[in-house]
């Protein structure tokens, strides 16, 4: 899929849009992408994702999970990648400790028809402390007939 020619300068010289996931069939059996594409987000604070999904069969859906790293390269002996989370804040009551909850998150998009569908997602704020990002994906609807997925992202400050 060809994208319109436009460019937003990266603070460190790279241009937008960023290919987050090249257009390709998702892995079979509902497996997550084995090697999601890593890209630098250093100097940025936000990203908007532009998703193109063509289901492989009726009932097709795609899951994606945003992973970030505070490191510019993988680290030895410590985890380098972290999943986004959801926060369920506690109810605040004076004089009582409160307990909030977080849990790792992934997002599901379910196709509504057989033709290619093009939702956007975002903007997503990741803050100034993130160096790299990647998004792993999987077929979650009809895992025996995976669809085709392409994602680009536009970074901004």
RACORLIN-V239228 format. One record per residue. N is the residue number from 1. RES is the residue in three letters. PSI is psi in radians with two decimals (* if undefined). OMEGA is omega in whole degrees, 0 to 359 (none if undefined). D_LAST is the distance of its C-alpha to the last C-alpha in Angstrom with 1 decimal. Layout:
n=N res=RES psi=PSI omega=OMEGA d_last=D_LAST
n=N res=RES psi=PSI omega=OMEGA d_last=D_LAST
This chain:
n=1 res=UNK psi=2.16 omega=179 d_last=26.4
n=2 res=UNK psi=2.39 omega=178 d_last=25.1
n=3 res=UNK psi=2.66 omega=176 d_last=21.7
n=4 res=UNK psi=2.55 omega=179 d_last=21.2
n=5 res=UNK psi=1.95 omega=172 d_last=20.3
n=6 res=UNK psi=2.77 omega=184 d_last=16.8
n=7 res=UNK psi=2.39 omega=172 d_last=14.2
n=8 res=UNK psi=2.11 omega=185 d_last=10.6
n=9 res=UNK psi=2.35 omega=174 d_last=10.7
n=10 res=UNK psi=2.47 omega=178 d_last=9.3
n=11 res=UNK psi=-0.46 omega=181 d_last=9.1
n=12 res=UNK psi=0.25 omega=172 d_last=12.3
n=13 res=UNK psi=-0.24 omega=179 d_last=13.9
n=14 res=UNK psi=2.81 omega=181 d_last=13.7
n=15 res=UNK psi=2.82 omega=175 d_last=13.2
n=16 res=UNK psi=2.75 omega=353 d_last=12.2
n=17 res=UNK psi=2.79 omega=178 d_last=13.8
n=18 res=UNK psi=2.33 omega=174 d_last=14.6
n=19 res=UNK psi=1.90 omega=181 d_last=18.1
n=20 res=UNK psi=-0.71 omega=176 d_last=17.9
n=21 res=UNK psi=2.09 omega=178 d_last=21.7
n=22 res=UNK psi=2.59 omega=181 d_last=24.1
n=23 res=UNK psi=2.08 omega=181 d_last=26.4
n=24 res=UNK psi=2.80 omega=175 d_last=29.4
n=25 res=UNK psi=2.52 omega=174 d_last=31.8
n=26 res=UNK psi=2.76 omega=179 d_last=30.9
n=27 res=UNK psi=2.68 omega=177 d_last=33.3
n=28 res=UNK psi=2.91 omega=175 d_last=36.6
n=29 res=UNK psi=0.35 omega=177 d_last=37.8
n=30 res=UNK psi=0.38 omega=181 d_last=34.5
n=31 res=UNK psi=2.48 omega=174 d_last=33.3
n=32 res=UNK psi=2.64 omega=174 d_last=29.6
n=33 res=UNK psi=2.30 omega=182 d_last=28.2
n=34 res=UNK psi=-0.63 omega=182 d_last=29.8
n=35 res=UNK psi=1.36 omega=179 d_last=27.1
n=36 res=UNK psi=2.58 omega=181 d_last=23.7
n=37 res=UNK psi=2.18 omega=176 d_last=21.4
n=38 res=UNK psi=2.52 omega=175 d_last=19.1
n=39 res=UNK psi=2.64 omega=182 d_last=15.9
n=40 res=UNK psi=2.40 omega=173 d_last=13.5
n=41 res=UNK psi=0.21 omega=181 d_last=10.0
n=42 res=UNK psi=2.28 omega=180 d_last=10.2
n=43 res=UNK psi=-0.13 omega=178 d_last=7.3
n=44 res=UNK psi=2.89 omega=179 d_last=4.8
n=45 res=UNK psi=-0.36 omega=186 d_last=5.0
n=46 res=UNK psi=2.72 omega=171 d_last=6.1
n=47 res=UNK psi=2.48 omega=170 d_last=8.8
n=48 res=UNK psi=2.29 omega=181 d_last=11.5
n=49 res=UNK psi=2.41 omega=176 d_last=14.8
n=50 res=UNK psi=1.96 omega=191 d_last=17.6
n=51 res=UNK psi=2.32 omega=174 d_last=20.9
n=52 res=UNK psi=2.04 omega=184 d_last=24.2
n=53 res=UNK psi=2.26 omega=172 d_last=27.2
n=54 res=UNK psi=2.04 omega=182 d_last=30.9
n=55 res=UNK psi=2.66 omega=177 d_last=33.2
n=56 res=UNK psi=-0.40 omega=180 d_last=36.1
n=57 res=UNK psi=2.84 omega=176 d_last=38.5
n=58 res=UNK psi=2.35 omega=183 d_last=38.9
n=59 res=UNK psi=0.07 omega=181 d_last=37.1
n=60 res=UNK psi=2.53 omega=178 d_last=34.3
n=61 res=UNK psi=2.72 omega=179 d_last=31.1
n=62 res=UNK psi=2.43 omega=172 d_last=28.2
n=63 res=UNK psi=2.52 omega=170 d_last=26.6
n=64 res=UNK psi=2.56 omega=183 d_last=23.3
n=65 res=UNK psi=2.15 omega=181 d_last=21.9
n=66 res=UNK psi=2.22 omega=178 d_last=18.5
n=67 res=UNK psi=2.41 omega=180 d_last=18.9
n=68 res=UNK psi=2.82 omega=178 d_last=16.7
n=69 res=UNK psi=2.36 omega=175 d_last=17.8
n=70 res=UNK psi=-0.04 omega=183 d_last=17.1
n=71 res=UNK psi=2.55 omega=178 d_last=19.1
n=72 res=UNK psi=-0.35 omega=174 d_last=18.4
n=73 res=UNK psi=2.77 omega=178 d_last=21.9
n=74 res=UNK psi=2.51 omega=182 d_last=24.3
n=75 res=UNK psi=2.56 omega=178 d_last=26.3
n=76 res=UNK psi=2.27 omega=174 d_last=30.1
n=77 res=UNK psi=-0.11 omega=176 d_last=31.7
n=78 res=UNK psi=2.77 omega=178 d_last=28.7
n=79 res=UNK psi=2.40 omega=181 d_last=26.6
n=80 res=UNK psi=-0.34 omega=184 d_last=23.4
n=81 res=UNK psi=2.48 omega=184 d_last=22.0
n=82 res=UNK psi=2.38 omega=180 d_last=21.4
n=83 res=UNK psi=2.56 omega=173 d_last=21.5
n=84 res=UNK psi=2.72 omega=182 d_last=19.5
n=85 res=UNK psi=2.82 omega=170 d_last=21.7
n=86 res=UNK psi=2.55 omega=178 d_last=22.9
n=87 res=UNK psi=2.26 omega=171 d_last=24.0
n=88 res=UNK psi=1.72 omega=183 d_last=27.1
n=89 res=UNK psi=2.62 omega=179 d_last=27.4
n=90 res=UNK psi=2.87 omega=172 d_last=31.0
n=91 res=UNK psi=2.29 omega=183 d_last=33.0
n=92 res=UNK psi=2.23 omega=176 d_last=33.2
n=93 res=UNK psi=2.30 omega=181 d_last=36.7
n=94 res=UNK psi=2.36 omega=175 d_last=37.8
n=95 res=UNK psi=0.15 omega=182 d_last=39.7
n=96 res=UNK psi=2.31 omega=174 d_last=38.8
n=97 res=UNK psi=2.57 omega=182 d_last=36.4
n=98 res=UNK psi=2.62 omega=178 d_last=33.9
n=99 res=UNK psi=2.02 omega=173 d_last=32.9
n=100 res=UNK psi=2.90 omega=180 d_last=29.6
n=101 res=UNK psi=2.50 omega=170 d_last=29.1
n=102 res=UNK psi=2.68 omega=177 d_last=26.4
n=103 res=UNK psi=2.51 omega=176 d_last=26.9
n=104 res=UNK psi=2.58 omega=186 d_last=25.2
n=105 res=UNK psi=2.51 omega=162 d_last=23.9
n=106 res=UNK psi=2.79 omega=187 d_last=24.1
n=107 res=UNK psi=2.45 omega=178 d_last=23.7
n=108 res=UNK psi=2.33 omega=172 d_last=26.5
n=109 res=UNK psi=2.15 omega=179 d_last=26.6
n=110 res=UNK psi=2.21 omega=180 d_last=30.2
n=111 res=UNK psi=2.58 omega=178 d_last=31.2
n=112 res=UNK psi=-0.15 omega=181 d_last=33.3
n=113 res=UNK psi=-3.13 omega=184 d_last=35.0
n=114 res=UNK psi=-0.43 omega=182 d_last=36.0
n=115 res=UNK psi=2.83 omega=177 d_last=33.7
n=116 res=UNK psi=2.43 omega=178 d_last=30.2
n=117 res=UNK psi=2.52 omega=191 d_last=27.7
n=118 res=UNK psi=1.22 omega=176 d_last=24.0
n=119 res=UNK psi=2.71 omega=169 d_last=22.1
n=120 res=UNK psi=2.82 omega=182 d_last=18.3
n=121 res=UNK psi=2.13 omega=179 d_last=16.8
n=122 res=UNK psi=-2.98 omega=8 d_last=13.7
n=123 res=UNK psi=2.61 omega=179 d_last=11.1
n=124 res=UNK psi=2.18 omega=177 d_last=11.4
n=125 res=UNK psi=2.22 omega=178 d_last=9.6
n=126 res=UNK psi=-0.12 omega=174 d_last=10.5
n=127 res=UNK psi=2.97 omega=187 d_last=9.3
n=128 res=UNK psi=-0.19 omega=184 d_last=9.2
n=129 res=UNK psi=-0.05 omega=181 d_last=12.8
n=130 res=UNK psi=2.29 omega=180 d_last=12.6
n=131 res=UNK psi=-0.70 omega=184 d_last=13.6
n=132 res=UNK psi=2.80 omega=178 d_last=14.9
n=133 res=UNK psi=2.70 omega=169 d_last=15.2
n=134 res=UNK psi=2.75 omega=180 d_last=18.2
n=135 res=UNK psi=2.02 omega=178 d_last=19.7
n=136 res=UNK psi=2.59 omega=187 d_last=23.4
n=137 res=UNK psi=2.77 omega=176 d_last=25.5
n=138 res=UNK psi=2.69 omega=171 d_last=29.1
n=139 res=UNK psi=2.27 omega=180 d_last=31.5
n=140 res=UNK psi=-0.09 omega=180 d_last=32.6
n=141 res=UNK psi=-1.37 omega=179 d_last=34.7
n=142 res=UNK psi=1.55 omega=190 d_last=37.6
n=143 res=UNK psi=-0.33 omega=177 d_last=37.1
n=144 res=UNK psi=-0.24 omega=179 d_last=40.1
n=145 res=UNK psi=1.33 omega=185 d_last=38.6
n=146 res=UNK psi=2.60 omega=177 d_last=34.9
n=147 res=UNK psi=-3.07 omega=178 d_last=32.7
n=148 res=UNK psi=2.38 omega=184 d_last=30.3
n=149 res=UNK psi=2.43 omega=175 d_last=26.5
n=150 res=UNK psi=2.32 omega=178 d_last=23.6
n=151 res=UNK psi=2.30 omega=169 d_last=19.9
n=152 res=UNK psi=2.73 omega=179 d_last=17.0
n=153 res=UNK psi=2.55 omega=174 d_last=13.3
n=154 res=UNK psi=2.07 omega=181 d_last=10.4
n=155 res=UNK psi=2.54 omega=175 d_last=7.1
n=156 res=UNK psi=2.85 omega=183 d_last=3.8
n=157 res=UNK psi=* omega=none d_last=0.0
